[in-house]
Amino acid sequence: MDAEEEQLGYVKFTGQLVKQGYMDARKSAQALLGVDEAVRFFIFQQAPLLKGADFEFPVKVRKGSWEIVVGAFGAVALAYGIKAAQKMAENDFADVGMKDVLKKSLKGIQWLIRIGKHLGDLAIKKFDNPRFRDDNQLIGIRNSEGEYLYVPKEYFEFYLSSPPSLLKKIAEVVEDERVLSVGVFEDGILVEEAVSRRVRQIFTQEEEIEEGQLFPELEHGQRVVIEAEVTRGNEMSNTIGIGYRGHVITGVPEIGSIVRFKSCLFLNCRISGRVSREDDKGRIDARRPKIIFSNIEVIESEPKNLSLFDS
């Protein structure tokens, strides 16, 4: 980046795998595309009328680490591209300026990372017992450990609108020796948020690799009643997510489609079923259990522990 150009922020990878500033061409392309998609998402949150407009988002790739740099010149070029693509953008950003829009987009990515690490699952969009500060401009959301994270109202609304897979392309590049960092300069002070290999699965939605069985007390074939939150639903795979003790385990209906349980999404529920430890090859030794459920009943109480019953 030119010395006279103001640096607004960056998305970069550091570690032994990028020590000389090199990264596999396909991973580099994937990271660039992922950054472009995430930044555009937050631009559209600030100016919905820009959806469908064709404009370029200029960045620089810098050596040392592998770094995507967002600078003031990029903001000028982006503003010019948006105005050329869609005149209405002048009204959307009349009192803001593209530097602030880009900074807010990078901060949106940072808050998505913070919230993801706090909750352990980006699919959680409903919260019990929220807290409020600063005339309701800060919203406190509680994780499974009872800890609160206070999020500015605007970024909390961005989070609620974001798909759980928004950072998937960027996070998939993360490895043990390749850490993702997103930095934003605020009044000359650098604020940074990182994604390591340990938390990558939160953003990629891949299965977490466990050392030994997860919840070994849940044995194959055992009848259970779970009181927990239904964190997601996937009609394509006909599965739900069940939030339990800081993890999300898969629920599969014993018969029929999950569509009939749509009203249970993001609510505390009582889930009745049996434990399955069967893996993809039919062996009964899967590390992560599944719940083959026969019924889901919405409840008002907080999520509780499992009640176990012999089969």
BELNORLIN-V521049 format. One record per helix or strand of 3 or more residues. SS is the DSSP state (2 for helix, 1 for strand). FROM is the first residue (numbers start at 1). LEN is the number of residues. Records with the same first field share a line. If there is no record, write none. Layout:
# BELNORLIN-V521049
SS: FROM-LEN  FROM-LEN
This chain:
# BELNORLIN-V521049
1: 7-8  60-3  66-6  131-3  138-5  148-5  178-9  189-7  223-12  239-6  247-7  268-9  290-9  307-3
2: 16-3  25-22  48-3  72-14  89-4  98-22  153-9  168-4  197-8  258-7
